[in-house]
Amino acid sequence: SQTIHQWPATLVQPVGSPLSLECTVEGTSNPNLYWYRQAAGRGLQLLFYSVGIGQISSEVPQNLSASRPQDRQFILSSKKLLLSDSGFYLCAWSSGPRTGEAFFGQGTRLTVV
Amino acid sequence: KNQVEQSPQSLIILEGKNCTLQCNYTVSPFSNLRWYKQDTGRGPVSLTIMTFSENTKSNGRYTATLDADTKQSSLHITASQLSDSASYICVVRGNTGTASKLTFGTGTRLQVTL
């Protein structure tokens, strides 16, 4: 069966520090991968999606970047965190662009102080 | 602009009661609509999917409806339980022919009390 792992679960980082969140998927190949952010009291906002290794599309201009060094690995990064980067970050995968259900990781609660 | 709006924003009901959550969308062309349940601090989990040709679909105590003409969907929860307390998110997938970008509603926060 397919599983998705996301870590860490919680993170407190000072302003200006770097960030690296990792997401890996098991049990499937060539998944579509997504990074979402959920601010407090807000809906999920798509940040990045990837249809293959090295292929990253950004949905909104921001202080974050994403990379896909391997087929089932998706990394969310920042060189210098801002207070506004605080939020709940979710990684997800789907099996296809149109009909596949999105399966979510457990999320990372990031607090920038 | 593709949008998904949900109402109410929050809802408190007594255990055992029924409730209905609403979702209106403007996503076009339309592929499918899913209702997700998100427990606090966890990732969303799919409850049901509705495609263009489907009007009603049930999953246990959850029943979703879809009116593709008016672009409205509802999620009805019957005989609510304390474990139903969560956020319910309506997610619409467009049919663009490219790597699809899901459009998420902001969710309805449901609290079931004794």
Interface residues (C-beta under 8 A of the other chain):
Chain A: Q6 N32 Y34 Y36 G41 R42 G43 L44 Q45 L46 Y49 V51 S57 E59 F88 L90 A92 P97 R98 T99 E101 A102 F103 F104 G105 Q106 G107 R109
Chain B: V4 S31 N32 R34 G41 R42 G43 P44 V45 S46 I49 I89 V91 R93 N95 G97 T98 A99 S100 K101 L102 F104 G105 T106 G107
